[in-house]
Amino acid sequence: MNRIAILLIIVILPALNLNAQNKHAKSSKYMSYKGLVMAGYQGWFRAPKDGLLYPDEKQVRIDMWPDVSEYEKTYPTGLKLADGSTARFFSSTDKSTVDLHFKWMKQYGIDGVFMQRFFNMTKPNGPRNRTTVVLKNAFEAASKYERAIAIMYDLSGLKATGEDCSSIIEDWKYLVDSLKVTNQEGAKTYLQHNGKPLVTIWGIGFPDRSYNIRKIGLDRLIDFLKNDPKYGGCSVMLGVPTFWRDLNADCNPDPYLHELIKQADIVLPWMVQRFSPLLHNDMDRYRDVILADIKWCRENHIDYVPCVYPGFSWHNLSRFEFPDNVKPSGSIPRQGGRFYWQQLSTAINAGATMLYVAMFDEVNEGTAIFKCSDNPPVSDVAKFVGIDGKPSDHYLWLTGEAAKMLRKEIPVNLGLPERVKK
């Protein structure tokens, strides 16, 4: 046997062995992130067993109010609408709620979602069982409506001392074994990239995090996800600050971040609050950041996905988080969808091949794209942002139009599209 043949065997056999032994489905309806518009999905709104969801207007921590007219189950709150009726809310733990959300994704042409899994959820003695019910329902709905779905681990909650990423490794085993997330029943729709299940680790390089990225076992976690013979064979996406490339502004200056990124398959910068329609020509700055990011990633053989968001408001939550520095309501205005569309079209025009939308159901920070209302509860304390008189599904529709534009089914349009009335 010649030397070339021996080398080929050495290189190919481990890969074949890994593929033969791991527990993931060999194929999926979604074999690559490229060409897709994905959103983040929180799924954390839960009706209490006893009492009201929001019993006191002083305890409200959300800045947008959902349009609940299509939900099978809703729950009373302690808040009133302008007509005096009780304001009602949904619960993410209801199967019908998750089913409706995925139905909307299919209806409007949104490819799918990353299910947010916060660090505390990975602990066996923590809220794992309580949060897993949402995951189960989501994977069933993803299969039913043939929407892409993937796990996004958020390091929020990881303590600076005494904790590392070990529980994420164990949780991934649990999700693969017990929930069969990468080999779900029915249509296989777990999002793959480069033909491998995609797992995201979010929260690396942010200066407001107490943990040191050199000391929490990220190398080991990435190696496990990529190379473990049973649970590995995955692609990895890392969620990092906007200015990860220059290691400044919203990013820790530690160059170790670049070492981690070079081990990954995709880099996802978090761009919420970094750009605003209130700043002159800020879309030019957004474009230039994306162009330079794409160039760096191309040179380092890594894929890149920019983040887009419809607006931002953190007033009600900030009253608890920052009582000495309460944030204004609607600090980054939606402008009837113009700001959102500017990001979508600018990113695509700059060469983005995939998009991450923050977020599908995040009404706490006012970034939700699902159906919201211009008729929120009336309150002397809580303040809500609306949707500027647009239909409740306006942002779902815009997202679907962007997906067509990304896939070149329609031309790139930098101006806000007009919806044809049927």
TORBAPA-500002 format. One record per residue: residue in three letters; x, y, z of N, C-alpha, C in turn. Coordinates in steps of 0.2 Angstrom, whole numbers, plus 5000, padded with zeros to 4 digits. Layout:
// residues N
AlaXYZXYZXYZ ...
//
This chain:
// residues 422
Met500449945000500050005000500450065000 Asn500350114995500750174995500650225001 Arg501050275001501050325007500450365006 Ile500150385000499650424999498950385002 Ala498950325000498350285002498350275010 Ile498850265013498950265020498650325023 Leu498950385020498750445023497950455022 Leu497650435017496950445016496550405021 Ile496850345022496450305027496450335034 Ile497050365036497150395042496650455043 Val496550495038496150555038495450535038 Ile495250485033494550475032494250425037 Leu494550375039494250325044493950355050 Pro494350405054494050435060493450465058 Ala493350505053492750535051492150495050 Leu492350435046491850385045491550355052 Asn492050335056491950305062491450355067 Leu491650415067491250465070490550465068 Asn490450475061489750475058489350415060 Ala489750355060489350295061489150285068 Gln489450315073489350305080488850355083 Asn488950415080488550465084487750465083 Lys487450495088486750485089486250535085 His486550575080486150615076485950585070 Ala485350615068485050595061485550615056 Lys485650565051486150575045485950635041 Ser485350655041485050705036484550745039 Ser484450805036483950855039483650885033 Lys483050915034482750955028483251025028 Tyr483551035033483951095033484751075034 Met485051065029485751045029486251105030 Ser486051165029486551225030486151285032 Tyr486451325036486151385038486151435032 Lys486551425027486551475021485851475018 Gly485651535016485051555013484451555018 Leu484551555024484051555029484051615033 Val483351635036483251685041483051645047 Met483451645052483251615058483151675064 Ala482751655069482651705074482751665081 Gly482951705086482951685093482251675096 Tyr482251625100481551605103481651595110 Gln481351635114481451635122480951585125 Gly480351585124479851535127479851535134 Trp479951595137479951595145479351625148 Phe478851635145478251665148477751615151 Arg477651615157477351565160476751585165 Ala476151565164475651585168475751545175 Pro475651585181475751545187475151505188 Lys475251445192474751405194474151435198 Asp474351485202473851515206473951595205 Gly473451625204473551705203473551725196 Leu473751785195473751825189474451825186 Leu474551825180475151835176475551895178 Tyr475251955177475452015179475052045184 Pro475052025191474552055195474552125197 Asp475152155196475252225198475552265193 Glu475352325191475652365185476352385187 Lys476452385194477152405196477652345195 Gln477452285194477852225193477952215186 Val477652245181477752235174478452245172 Arg478752195168479452195166479452185158 Ile478952195155478952185147478752255144 Asp479052265138478852335135478452335129 Met478252275127477752265122477252215124 Trp476652225121476052185123475852135116 Pro475852075117475652035111474952035109 Asp474852025103474152015101473951945102 Val473451935107473251865109472651845106 Ser472451875100471751855098471751785094 Glu472351765093472351695089472551635094 Tyr472651655100472951595105472351555107 Glu472451495107471951445110471751455117 Lys472351465121472251475128472651545130 Thr472251585134472551645137472351655144 Tyr472751695148472651695155472551775157 Pro472151785162472051855164472651885168 Thr472751945167473251985171472852035175 Gly473252065179473052115184472952185180 Leu473052185174473052245170472352255166 Lys472252315164471652335161471752365154 Leu471352345149471452385142471052445143 Ala471152485137470752555137470052545138 Asp469752495136469052485136468752455143 Gly469252445147469052425154469152345155 Ser469152315149469252245150469852215152 Thr469952155155470552125157471052115152 Ala471652135152472152115148472352045149 Arg472452005143472651935144473251925141 Phe473551865143474251845140474251775139 Phe474751755135474851685134475351645139 Ser475451585138475951545142476351505137 Ser476951515138477451475133477451405134 Thr477151385140477151305142476551275139 Asp476151315136475551275133475751255126 Lys475651195124475751165118475451205112 Ser474851225113474451265108474851335106 Thr475151365111475551425110476151415106 Val476551365107477151355103476951335096 Asp476351295096476151265089475951325085 Leu475551375088475351435084475951475082 His476451485086477051525084477451485078 Phe477451425078477851385072477351395066 Lys476751395067476251395062476351465058 Trp476451515062476551585059477251585055 Met477751545058478351545055478251515048 Lys477951465047477751435040477351485036 Gln476851515039476351555035476751615032 Tyr477251645036477551705033478251685030 Gly478451625030479051615027479751625031 Ile479651615037480251625042480551555043 Asp481151545042481451475041481451435048 Gly481551465053481551435060481851475065 Val481951445071482251475077482751435080 Phe483151475084483651445089483251455096 Met483251395099482951395105483451415111 Gln483251465114483751495119483751445125 Arg484351425127484451375133484951415138 Phe484651445143485151485147485551435152 Phe486051455154486551415158486251375164 Asn485751415168485451385173485051325171 Met484751325165484351275163484751205162 Thr485351215162485751155160485951115166 Lys485751135172485951105178485351055180 Pro485550985181485050935183484650955189 Asn484950995194484551005200484151075199 Gly484251105193483951175192483251165189 Pro483151215184482451215181482451175175 Arg482851125174482851095168482251065166 Asn481851025170481250995169480751045167 Arg480751095171480151145169480251185163 Thr480851195160481051225154481051175148 Thr481051115149481151065144480451055141 Val479951065144479251055141479151105135 Val479451165135479451205129479851185124 Leu480451155125480851125120480451065117 Lys480151025120479750965118479250985113 Asn478851035115478351065111478651095104 Ala479151135105479451165100479751115094 Phe480051065096480351015092479750975088 Glu479250965092478650935089478350985083 Ala478251045085477951095080478451105075 Ala479051105076479551115070479551065065 Ser479450995068479350945063478650945059 Lys478150965063477450975060477451025054 Tyr477751085056477751135051478351145046 Glu478851095047479451085044479851155044 Arg479951175050480351235051481051215054 Ala481551245053482251235056482251245063 Ile482551215067482651225074483351195077 Ala483551235081484251215084484351245091 Ile484851225095484951245102485451295102 Met485251345106485751405107485851405115 Tyr486451385117486651395124486851465126 Asp486551495130486651565133487051555139 Leu487651585140488051575146487851625151 Ser487351665150487051705155486851665161 Gly487151695167487051655173487551615176 Leu488051605171488751565173489051615178 Lys489251585184489651625189490351625188 Ala490651675191491351695189491851635193 Thr491551615198491951565202491551495203 Gly491951445203491651375204491151345199 Glu491151375193490751355188491151355181 Asp491051305177491251305170490751275165 Cys490951255159490451235154490251165155 Ser490451135160490351055160489651035160 Ser489251075163488551065164488151065157 Ile488451105152488251115145488351045142 Ile488951015143489150955140488650905142 Glu488450895148488050845151487250865148 Asp487150925148486450945145486350925138 Trp486850935134486850915127486750835127 Lys487050805131486950725131486250715132 Tyr485950755137485250745140484750755134 Leu484950815130484450835125484450785119 Val485050755118485150715112484850645114 Asp484950625120484650555122483950555124 Ser483750605128483050605131482550635126 Leu482750695123482250735119482450715111 Lys482950685110483150665103483150725099 Val483450785101483350845097483650845090 Thr484250805089484550805083484250745079 Asn483750705081483450655078482750645080 Gln482350705079481650705081481250665077 Glu480650645080480150605077479850645071 Gly479650615066479350645061479850675056 Ala479650735053480150765048480750785052 Lys481350775050481950795053482150865051 Thr482150915056482250985054482751015058 Tyr483150975062483651005066484151045061 Leu484251105062484751145058485451115058 Gln485651095052486351075051486751135047 His487351125048487851175044488451135042 Asn488651135036489151095033488951025034 Gly488351005034488150935035488150915042 Lys488250955047488250935054487750975058 Pro487450945064487050985068487351045071 Leu487051095071487351165073487151175080 Val487651185084487551205091487851275092 Thr487451325096487751385097487951395104 Ile488451435105488651455112488751525112 Trp488251555116488151635116488451665122 Gly488751725121488951755127489751755128 Ile490151755123490851755124491151815122 Gly491551845126491851905125491551975127 Phe491051965131490652025133490952055140 Pro491152115140491452145146490952145152 Asp490352145151489852145157489752075160 Arg490052025158490051955161490551945166 Ser490451915171490951905177491451855175 Tyr491251805171491651745170492251765165 Asn492851735166493351745161493351685156 Ile493351705150493251655145493851605144 Arg494451625147494951575147494951525153 Lys494451535157494451485163493751445164 Ile493351445159492751415159492651355155 Gly493251325152493251265148492851265141 Leu492951325138492651335131493051295126 Asp493651285127494051245122493751165123 Arg493651145129493451075130492751065127 Leu492351115128491651115126491551115118 Ile491951155115491951155108492251085105 Asp492751065108493051005106492550945107 Phe492250945113491650895114491150895108 Leu490950955107490350965102490650945095 Lys491250955093491550935087491750865086 Asn492050835092492450775091492150715095 Asp491750725100491450665104491150615099 Pro491350555100491150495095490350485096 Lys490050505101489350485102488950555101 Tyr489150605104488750665104489050725100 Gly489650715097489950765094489750765086 Gly490250775082490150785075489650845073 Cys489750895077489250955077489651015074 Ser489351055071489551125069489451165075 Val489851225076489751265082489751335079 Met489251375082489251445081489351485088 Leu489751535087489851575093489551645093 Gly489151655099488851725099489351775103 Val489551825099490051875102489851945101 Pro490251995104490052065104490052085096 Thr489752145095489752175088490452185086 Phe490952215091491552235089492152185091 Trp491952115090492352065091493052065087 Arg492952085081493552085076494052135079 Asp493952195081494452245084494552235091 Leu494152195094494252185102494252245105 Asn493752295104493652355107492952365108 Ala492752435110492052455111491652405116 Asp491252365113490752325117491152255118 Cys491752245117492052185117492752185122 Asn492852135126493452125130494052125125 Pro494552155127495152155123495652095122 Asp495352045125495751975125495751945119 Pro496351935115496451905109496251835109 Tyr496151805115495951735115495351725112 Leu494951775112494251765108494351745101 His494851775098494951755091495151685090 Glu495551655095495751585095495151545095 Leu494651565100494051525100493651525094 Ile493551585091493151595085493451555079 Lys494151545079494451505073494351435074 Gln494151415080493951345081493151325079 Ala492851385078492051375077491951375069 Asp491351365067491151365060490751425058 Ile490451455063490051525061490151575067 Val490251635066490251685071489651725070 Leu489251745076488651785076488751845081 Pro488851905078488951965082488251985085 Trp488252005091487652025094487552105093 Met487152125089487152195087486552235089 Val486152205094485552245097485852305101 Gln485552365100485752425104486352455101 Arg486752425096487352455094487252505088 Phe486652495085486452545079485752565080 Ser485652625078485052665079484852705073 Pro484152715072483952755067483952825068 Leu484152845075484152905077484852935076 Leu485352895074486052925072486052935064 His486352985062486453005055486852955052 Asn486652925046486952875042487252815046 Asp486852795051487152735055487152675051 Met486652665046486652605042487352605037 Asp487652655036488352655033488852625038 Arg488752635044489252605049489052535050 Tyr488452515050488252445050488452405044 Arg488452435038488652405032489452395032 Asp489752445035490552445035490752385040 Val490452385045490552335050490452265047 Ile489952255044489752185041490252175035 Leu490452215031490952205026491652185028 Ala491852225034492452205036492452135040 Asp491852125043491852055047491852005042 Ile491452005036491451955031492151945028 Lys492551995027493251995025493651955029 Trp493651965036494051935041493851855041 Cys493151845041492951775041493151735035 Arg493051765029493351735023494051715023 Glu494451765026495151745026495351695031 Asn494851685036494951635041494551575041 His494251565035493851505033493251495038 Ile492951545040492351545045491751575042 Asp491151555043490551585040490351635045 Tyr489951685043489751745046488951755046 Val488651765051487951785051487851855055 Pro487551905052487451965055486751965059 Cys486752005064486152005068485752065066 Val485052065065484552115064484052115069 Tyr483752175071483252185076482752235074 Pro482152235076481652285074481652345078 Gly481952345084481952405088482052385095 Phe482052435100482252415107481952455112 Ser481752425117481452465123481552425129 Trp481752455134481952415140481752465146 His481252495146481052545151480752505157 Asn480252465156479952435162480452385166 Leu480852345162481352305165481852345169 Ser482052395166482552435169482452465175 Arg481752475177481552505183481752455189 Phe481852395187482052345192482852335192 Glu483052325186483752315185484252375186 Phe483952435184484352495185483952555188 Pro483752545194483252595197483552665197 Asp484252675197484552735197484652765190 Asn484552725185484652745178484152705173 Val483452725175482952695171482952715164 Lys482852665159482952685152482352715149 Pro482352755144481752785141481352725137 Ser480752735136480352695133480452705125 Gly480552645122480652655114481252685113 Ser481852675116482452715115482752705108 Ile482552645105482752635098482052625094 Pro481752675091481152665088481052625082 Arg480552595081480452545075480252585069 Gln479952645069479852685063479452645058 Gly478952605061478452575056478852515052 Gly479352495055479752445051480352465047 Arg480352535046480952555042481652545045 Phe481752545051482352535054482552455053 Tyr482052415054482152345053482352325046 Trp481952355041482052335034482752365032 Gln482952425035483652455033484152405035 Gln484152375041484652325042484552255038 Leu483952235037483952175033484252185026 Ser484052235023484252255016484952275015 Thr485252305020485952325021486352265021 Ala486152215026486552155027486552115021 Ile486052105018485952065012486352095006 Asn486352165005486652195000487452195001 Ala487652185008488352185009488652115008 Gly488252065007488452005005488351945010 Ala487851965015487651915020487351855017 Thr487451795019487151735016486651705020 Met486651725026486151705031486051765037 Leu485451755040485251815045485051785051 Tyr485151815057484951805063484551865066 Val483851845067483451895070483351895077 Ala483451955080483351955087482752005088 Met482151965091482051905093481351885090 Phe481151825091480451805089479951835094 Asp480051815100479551825105479751875111 Glu480351905110480651945116480252015117 Val479752015121479352075122479652115128 Asn480152075132480452115138480852175135 Glu481252165130481652215127481352245121 Gly480752235120480452265114480752245107 Thr481052185106481352165100480852115096 Ala480252095099479852045096479652055089 Ile479652005085479352015078478751975077 Phe478551935082477851905082477351955083 Lys476651935083476151975082476052015089 Cys476152085089476052125095475452175093 Ser475352205099474752255099474852325099 Asp474452365096474452435097473952455103 Asn473652405106473152415111473452385118 Pro473952405121474252375127473852395133 Pro473952365139473552395145473752465146 Val473252495150473352565152473652565159 Ser474152605160474452605166474752675167 Asp474752695174475152755176475852745177 Val476052675177476752665179477152625173 Ala476852575171477152535165477052575159 Lys477552575154477452605148477652555142 Phe477252555137477252505132477352535125 Val477752505121477852535114477452495110 Gly477152525105476652495100477052475093 Ile476652465088476852455082476652505076 Asp476652565079476552625074475952615069 Gly475352585072474752575068474852525062 Lys475352485062475452435057475052375059 Pro474852325054474552265056474952225061 Ser474652185065475052155071475552105068 Asp475452085062475952035058476452065054 His476452135055476952175050477652145050 Tyr477952135056478652115056478752045054 Leu478251995055478251935052478251935045 Trp477851975042477851985035478452015032 Leu478752065035479352095033479952045033 Thr479952005038480451945039480451895033 Gly479851885032479751835026479951865019 Glu479851925018480051965012480751965012 Ala481151975018481851975018482151905016 Ala481751855018481951785017481951775009 Lys481451805006481451794998482051834995 Met482151894998482751934996483351904997 Leu483451875002484051835004484251784999 Arg483651744997483751684992483751714985 Lys483651774984483651804977483051784973 Glu482451774977481851764974481551824972 Ile481751884975481551944973482151994974 Pro482152044970482752094970482852124977 Val483452144978483652184984483252254984 Asn482952264989482552334989482752364995 Leu483052424995483352455001482752495004 Gly482252515000481652545003481152505006 Leu480852525011480352485015479752465010 Pro479652395009479152375004478452395006 Glu478052395001477352415003476952345002 Arg476552335007476152275007475452275002 Val475452234998474852234993474252204997 Lys473752244998473152225001472752174997 Lys472552125000472152074997471452074998 
//
